[in-house]
């Protein structure tokens, strides 16, 4: 038996607590300055010696294993977000230690858009691309839930399909040919806005919601009045490229105001009151306009108008001549996108919200592991029963 000399005083009170029994082995503290482990109950085998370094290493390793176990993500679900601009696939899970939702893998961006696939008969090709994304972020045993939003609704409307449930089942059948565990639906506008409000209120329980993407803007002060309003940003892009930044933005604003007036009606105009969280493109526009903290409706509109004016000057320096070349330069695509959305929000905030409404972005989260705040996160929270 090998022994290494070590002061017994430091280990006599510690070792029995750390390793009182390991299978058929037990800690033995000898009268001499040696620490050893002997077999008990007559079991044969070699004697194992623990040095102070060994004990320290074992303790650190045990602590690391315990910490990793606590950080482990359970209840994993892969979510397919078939948006207006692209399709994103992400796997979410719940951290064992504190119940926080974290990204297990992804997101993976699939360039193909479900709206284009529905309009052009390419749903199976879209499903095959999405299945590759699913395999990239999760195992075959992970449940998969997906949904289409405004882009899919718009394509179905143009095709004369009013039954979103039937359309969702058709997409699900195509997706299951490549990913057998997948379920899929096409969300109506109210459901999309409600799920986004669920995601927002997990972080800020007392606030409403203002969000949006390429084909719609979602608004809610409560779950009862959550709604999605069709606002086609891509049509705004076309107007700016055709007529230049200044004239195109003006035409887009008129179109948005006309849509809002028809949807909100007399009673709904400036009817949303209280505090509102901004997510997605609404949050991006707020930050690009220099917004910080909590802004009143008037201050938010003023900041957006200043941002719009700056973008128009950059894309169309002359007030008397439409600079279509700049608007159609691919290097300026982001500027055109920012101009369209700032213009949309100016009209939306002015017509939909009361004078006392306030706006702010959600608090910053840890980079990387925290999921994006959108309807997909809301769907995960709802499925897990983690409602705010």
N, C-alpha and C positions, 0 to 999 in steps of 0.2 A: 504494500500500500504506500502510495506517495503522499508526503506531507509537505506543506509549506508553512513556515513560521509566520504567525500573524498575531497581533495583540488580541487576546480573547475578550477583553473587557468591552470592546466596541461591538462585538458580535453576539455575546451571550444574550442580551435582551432582544436582539433584532432577529437573528436567524430562526428561532422557533416560530416567530410570527410569520416570517416570509415563507418558510418551507417546512411546516409541521409534518407533512407526510407527502411523499410523491410516489404513488403506487405502493410498492413494497419497501420503499426507502424512507428513512427518517434521519433527521439531523441529530448528530451527536456532538456535544461540546465536551472535549476532554479537559482533564485537569491541567494538562500542559498547554502550551501556547499553540495548539493546533486545532484546526476546524476541519471536520470530515463528515461524510454521509455514509452510514452503514446500512446494509440490508437488515430488515427486521423479520420476526416470526420465522427465523431459521432459513430464510430464502438465501440461496447461494448467489454469488455474483461478485463482481469487482467492487472495491470500495471507491467512492467518488469523492474527490477533494474539491472544495470551493475556496478560492482565494478571494480577497476583498474586491479585486478587479472583476472576477467572475460574477460575484453577487451584484455589484453595481451594474454590470452589463445586463444581467438578467432582469433587474428591476427596471432599467430603462426600456428594455425590449418589451417587457410586460406592459409598461405604461403606454408605449407606442401602439401596441396591439389593441389595448383598451380604447385609446383615443381614436384609432382608425375605425374600430367597431362602432363607436358613438357617431362618427362622421358618416358612416355608411348610409347610402340612400336606399330607402325602401319604397314600395308602392310605385314602381316606375311605370310610366305611360308614355308612349310615343304619340306626338300630336302632329297632324298634318294641317298646316294653315294655308289653304288655297285662296290667296288674296288676289287683289286686282292687278298688282304689278308682277308678282311671282308666287311660287309655292315654297314654303319653308317647312322643314321637318326638324323637330327637336324632341329629345327625350327628357322628361322631367321626373324628379323623384323627391321624396320627403326625407330630410336629414333626421336620423334617429335621435340625435342629442337634444334638439330643440324644436323639432317639427317644422323647420323652415323649408320652403320649397326651393330646390336648386336644380340647375341644368346638369343632367347626367352626361349628355353628349349632344353635340350640335351647337347651334342650328346649321343645317345643310340647306343651301338655297338651290332650288330647282328652277331654272329660267323659264320653263314652260308654264303658261298660265292656263288655269282651268277654263276661264271664260273663252279663250281662243279655241281650246279643245272642244268645248261644247258647241261653239258656233261653226267649227270646221270639221266635225266628225272625227277628231283625233283623240278621243278620250282614252282609248287603250294605250296609245303611245305615251300620253301624259301619265297614265297609271304605271307604266313600266319604268319611267324615269323617277317617279315618286317612290316606287318600291326599292330602287337602288339607294335612295336617300334613307329610307327606313332601315335597310340592312346596314347602312353605314353608322347609324347611331344606336341600334338596339339589337338584342338577340331575337331569335324566332319566337321565344316564349313571352315577349313583352307585348301587352295589349296595345293596339293602335286605334286612335280615334282621330278622325279628320272632318273638316267642314269647309264648305265654300261660302264666300260672303258676297259683297256687292257686285264684284265682277261676274260671278256665276249667275247671280240674280238677273243682271243686265242682259247677259247672253241668252238666258232662258226666256226672258221677256221678249227679246227680238225674235226668238224662234217660235213664239206663241205658246210656250209651255208655262202654264200657271200653277201646276202642281209641284211645289218644291219637294215634297216627300217622294213622289215618284222619280223625279230627277235625281235626288240624292241616292235612291236605291239603285238606279242605273249606274251611277258613278261608283258606288260601293261594289257592285258586281264586277265591274272592270278592274277595280283595285284588288279585289280578293283573288283574282286570277294570278296575281303576282305576290300578294301579301295576304295569306288566308285569314289572319286574325284581325284584319282591318274592318272598322265600321266607318261609315261616312254619311253626312247629311249636308243639305244646303240650308243655311240659317236664314230665317226671315230677318228683316231689319230690327225688329224689337228684340229678338233673341240675341242678335249680335251685340246690340247696345247694352243689354242687361248683363251679358257675360263680361263685357269690358268694365262695367260698373262693379261687378263682383271683384275683378282683379284690382281695380283702383281702391276699393274700400278695404281690401286686405292691408293696404298701406296707410290709407287716410279715411277712416270710417265715416267721418262727418261731411264729406264733400260729394258733389256731383261729378259729372264727367263731360268733357269735350274732347273728341278724338276724331280721327278720320284717315282715309287712305285715298287711293286713286279714283274711286267711283262714288264715295259717300262720306258723310260726316255724321258721327254719332253724338247724341246729346242726351243727358239724363240728369234730373235733380233727385230722382228716386227711382225705385224699380217700377213704379206704376207709370211713369211718363217717359221711360226709356224708348228712344226711337232712333232710326237711321234714316237720313234724308239723302236722296240721290243728288250728288253734286259731282259732275263729270270733269275731273281735272284734265283728262286727256283731251277733251273738247276744248278746254282752255288753252292747252299747248298748241293745238291746231290754229286757233284764232290768233295767237301771238305770232306764230310763224307765217301766217298768211297776211296779217295786217300790220305787223310790227308790234313792239312792246307796249307802247302807249295806247294805241287804238285797240289792240287785241285785249289788253287787260280791262279796258273800259267795257268792251262788249261782254267779256266773261263776267264782270261784276253785274251787269244788267241781267244776264241769264240766271245767275245765282239768286239775285233779289226776286226775280219773277218766280222762280221755283219755290223759294221760301214763302213768298206771299201766298201762293196757291196751297202749299202744304200746311202752313201754320194757321191760315185763316185769320179773321179779325181778332178772335179771342186769344190766339196763340202768339201773336206778335209781342215781343218783349215780355214773354210770360215766364221765362226761366229765372228763378231767383236763388240767391245764396252763393256759396263758395263752390268753385269748380276746379277739378284737377285736369290738367292738360296732358295727353299722352300722344304718342305717335307723331304724325306730321304737325299736329297742333302744338305740341311741345317744342318741336324743332323750329317752328315759325316764331314762337314766343322767345326762344333763346337767340335766334338769329336777329330778331328785332331789338335785342338788348334788354329784354325783360328780365327782371330779378325780383325775388320775393313775391309778394302778392300785389297784383295790379287791379285797379277798378276797371269797370267796363270802358270808361272814357280814356283812361291811360293806356289800356291795351290797344284800343282802336287807334289812338294817336301814334303809338309805337309801330303798329303795323303799317299805318299810312306813311310814316317816315321810311320804313324799310321798302315799301313798294316804290316810293319816289326814287330812292337810291338805285334800285334795280332797273327801273325804267330809264334813268339817266345812263346807266352802264350799257344797257342793251339798245338804247335808242337815244343817242346824245342830242340829236336835233329835234326840237319840238314840232317843226314844220314838215319834216321828211321822215317817212317810215323806213327804218333801217332793217329791212327784211333779211339782209345777209347776216347780220349779227344774230338775229333771232333763230336763224337756221343753221348756224355754226355749231357742230356737235360739241365743241369745247364749251359752249354756253348752255348746254342742256340743263345743268343744275341751276343756273340762274333763272332759266325759263320756268323750271319746276317751282323754285322758291317764289317767283313772282305770281304764278298762278295760285299757289296756296295762300300767300299773304292776301291776295285779292279776295279769294273765297272767304277767308276768315273775317275780313273787314265787313263784308256784307252779312255774314252769319252772326257775328257778335253784335252788330248793330241792330239786327231785326229780331233775334231770338231771345236776347237777354235783357233783364230789367236793369235799371240804372244802378241799383245797389249790388249787382253781381260782381264777384271778384274771381280772379284767375291766378293760378300758380302751377308750376310743375311739381311732380312728386319728388320727395327727398332722394338724393343720390344714393345708389346702392353699391355694394361691392362689385367691382368690375369682374366680368367673366362668369362667375357661378350663379349670379342672380338672373332669373328669367326676365324677359321683356314683359312689360305690363300690357297685355292685350287680351282679346277674347279667348285665346288658347289657354292662357294662364287661368282665366276665369272658369273655363270648362274643366280644367284639372282640379281646381279648388272645389268646384261644385260636385264633381264625381267623388272626391275623397271626403265630402261632407265637411269641408273646412271653410264654411261660409262665414263672412264677417258679421 
